[in-house]
Amino acid sequence: QVQLVESGGGLVQAGGSLRLSCAASGIIFSINAMGWYRQAPGKQRELIADITRGGRTNFADSVKGRFTISRDNAKNTVYLHMNSLKSEDTAVYYCHIYDISSRNDYWGQGTQVTVSS
């Protein structure tokens, strides 16, 4: 059974930093690209960062230069490092994987990030 478990969310002041983690199990982590999405109240879920199995990264314009994504294949974990946080970064953050072996999408349960101004 595939599980993605996020952690690291919380309340932070504007300008602060947080690191989110997503630990995967039940899947061959190293062969898959991973992504972080977020969904703010009343808005659609959006892709904000992803990382290929080779480590190539992409970011949404809204977070470029402030967020980084990394992965540790030995720990089956992907990280989202968030710096210079703004109130508009407040959202539920989700980890996502499209497993190329099973051709299925998997999502974590989400972790709340709240940035106070």
N, C-alpha and C positions, 0 to 999 in steps of 0.2 A: 504494500500500500504506500502510495507516494504521499509524503507530507512535507509541507513548507511551513516553517515556524519563524515568524518575525519577532524581533525584540529590539529594544532600544528607544522606542518612542517616549514622549513625555512632554512636559511643559518647559519652554525655554524663552528667555527674553530675546527680543529682536537684536540681531547682531551676534547671537550665540551660535553654538555648534551642537550637533548631535551625530551619533553614528548608529545607523540601523544595521541589524544583522538578519540574515535569512538562512536558516539551516535546513538543508534538504536531506530527506531520507527516502529509501525505497526507489531510488532512481540512479542511473549512471550520470552523476553530476558533471563529470569533466567533459562530456561530449556535447553538452548543451549550452546554448546561449541563455543568459538570465536577464531579467528585466525588473525594474522598479517602476510601479505606477503609483499615482495618487488620485484621490477623489475628494474634492472639497464639497461642502454642503451646497446642494443645488446645482452642482456641475457634473459633467461627465468624467469618467475615469480617463486619465491621460498618462501616456508613457513619458517618463521623465529621464530615464537613463537605462542603457542596456550594455551588456558586455558579452562578446562572443567567446567561444571556447578558447580562442587564441589570445584573448585579452584585448581585442579592439573594442573601443568604447564609443558610445554616442550619447548625446545629451539634448534635451529640449532647450530651446533658446531661453526659456524662463529660468533655467537653473545653470546654464553654461557659465563656467568660471567660478561658480560657488560650490557645486556638488561634484564629487568624484565617486566612481564605482570601482570596486575591486572584488576579486574572488580568490578564495583559497581552496583549491581542489582537494587538498589533503584533508580539509575539514568539511568539505561539502557545503561551504558557506560563501555567500555573496554579501558584500557590505555596501552601504550607501553612506558616504561621508558628506555631511551637510554643514556648510559654513556660511557665515554672514546671513543667517536666517532672517526672513522677513515675515510680516504678518500674513502675507498672501501665500506663504508656504504651508499654512495651517491646513491640514487634510488628514485623511486616513491613507497610510502608505501600504502598498501591497507588493509582495514579491510574486514574480511570475516566471514560469518556465514552459516552453513548448518542448516536450520530450520527443526527439526525433526517432526514438526507438518505437514508442507506442503511438506516436502521432496524436498525442493528447495534450491539452492545456491543463496546467495546474496553477492554483493560486494559494497564497497564504491567507491567513485569517485577517490580516491587516493590523497595523499598529498606529495609534493616534499620535500625531505630532501637532502641538499647539504652540504657536509663537505669539507671545504677548508684546504689544507695542508700548 
